[in-house]
Amino acid sequence: MASSDELIKYITERFVSYMDTPKEARKRKQGREPWSTRWFGMIPFSVSLWKEDLVSKTKKTL
């Protein structure tokens, strides 16, 4: 019997917290991160920074 009471309490708390948030905040969706970041983390970003650094160094020497 206690588990059903806990479930009802949890659902009620979630519902009340949902209703307390402003309507604009509920409608605002978070932007999705690019698939490369989701799959590989910061590796693509670090490679792109490394590539830009290499390109800028080669342009300075020319």
C-alpha positions in Angstrom: 0.0 0.0 0.0 2.9 2.4 0.7 4.2 2.2 -2.8 1.0 3.3 -4.4 0.9 6.2 -1.9 4.4 7.2 -2.8 3.5 7.0 -6.5 0.5 9.3 -6.0 2.7 11.7 -4.0 5.4 11.8 -6.7 2.8 12.3 -9.5 1.2 15.1 -7.5 4.5 16.8 -6.9 5.4 16.7 -10.5 2.1 18.0 -11.6 2.2 20.9 -9.1 5.7 21.8 -10.1 4.6 21.8 -13.8 1.7 24.0 -13.1 3.8 26.4 -11.0 6.2 27.1 -13.9 5.2 30.0 -16.2 3.6 29.1 -19.5 6.4 30.7 -21.5 9.0 28.6 -19.7 7.1 25.4 -20.4 6.8 26.2 -24.1 10.4 27.1 -24.5 12.3 24.2 -25.9 16.0 23.6 -25.5 17.9 23.5 -28.8 19.4 20.1 -29.7 23.1 19.9 -29.9 24.7 18.8 -33.2 24.8 15.1 -33.9 28.6 15.1 -33.9 28.7 16.4 -30.4 26.1 13.9 -29.2 28.0 11.0 -30.7 31.6 12.0 -30.2 31.6 14.6 -27.5 34.2 17.4 -27.8 36.5 15.5 -30.2 35.1 17.2 -33.4 35.4 20.6 -31.8 39.0 20.1 -30.7 39.9 18.8 -34.2 38.3 21.8 -35.8 40.3 24.1 -33.5 43.5 22.2 -34.3 42.8 22.5 -38.0 42.2 26.2 -37.8 45.5 26.6 -36.0 47.3 24.7 -38.6 45.8 26.7 -41.4 46.6 30.0 -39.7 50.2 29.0 -39.1 50.7 28.0 -42.8 49.3 31.3 -44.0 51.7 33.2 -41.7 54.7 31.4 -43.1 53.7 32.1 -46.8 
